[in-house]
Amino acid sequence: MADTVATLSSMLQLKEAKVDGKSWYHDIREYLREGVYPPGATENDKRTLRRLVVGFILSGVILYERSADLMLLRCVDDQQAQEVMEEVHEGTFGTLTNGHALAHKILRVGYYWTKMESDCCQHMKRCMKCQVYADNIHVAPSTLYNLTSPWPFFMYGSDMIDPIEPKASNEHRFILVAIDYFMKWIEAASYASTTKSVVVKFIKRDIICRYGLLAHIITDNGTNLNNKMMIELCEQFKIKHHNSTPYHPKMNRAVEAANKNIKKIVSKMVVTYKDSHDMLPYTLHGYQTSMRTSTGATLTLWGKLVENAPTYLVFDI
């Protein structure tokens, strides 16, 4: 059997692809512009080209691909595609994300080429920071248990990221993180110390004054999150404060996963390890505009629900 397969493989003659130096969309653009077929095209090739051009639109000299949601994506060649990947991946708002999320983000920016998915995965594999800070998981996956929330910004989880060493140029070493359990929307801020007054100020300024009152908040058992000022805050705004179980002193996995993602992205984006506080806003923007693999959408897309979200009031009628 092996000899037969070897004989058949030697009898097959595969034609090697010819590299002509033209862009992948050259034939499509020329057909839309002049109505001509490529030289030497067979009837089958012509039929395929006519079917293919239906999904493209030519505006001047620029070719656009019509996506499934009728969004027009600009077609780019190999050189332009490399520039787009570099800017989106490690540019100003780049979070050095994985290849599939990078391809999805480029589509949202408005660019397209045929090998986008594979090129983005290869670009990520060549990135040194992506390899250095990649997840190194040695444990088996476990069952996930979701914490349900009836509407956006109804229930939050809050935690503190471990001290950052070396500290930033403004003496900030700690990052407070809060995550909404409905949309997984993240708010974070850096501080030199996380005293009880800092935590209360963070909840008032970054959560209540931005998104309205919350009904529940879950924290760990740290003294800076469990004190008289926190109790007074919860009584003032009718917030129910819950603590994580003493058997697991850390916060739940939703907040721990958010902490891990924030730390990983900040580590990739910093230049001198003294500018972590400057990179935190860019980190949040990049994280919230990247596709979540669990939902297939970005946090900014879910954020549009804020306009129609129910408002939680202090008093009951």
Secondary structure, 3 states (H helix, E strand, C coil): CHHHHHHHHHHCCCCCCCCCCCCCCHHHHHHHHHCCCCCCCCHHHHHHHHHHHHHEEEECCEEEEECCCCCEEEECCHHHHHHHHHHHHHCCCCCCCCHHHHHHHHHHHCEECCCHHHHHHHHHHHCHHHHHCCCCCCCCCCCCCCCCCCCCCCEEEEEEECCCCCCCCCCCCEEEEEEECCCCCEEEEEECCCCHHHHHHHHHHHHHHHHCCCCEEEECCCCCCCCHHHHHHHHHHCCEEEECCCCCCCCCHHHHHHHHHHHHHHHHHCCCCCCHHHHHHHHHHHHHCCECCCCCCEHHHHHHHHHHCCCCCCCCC
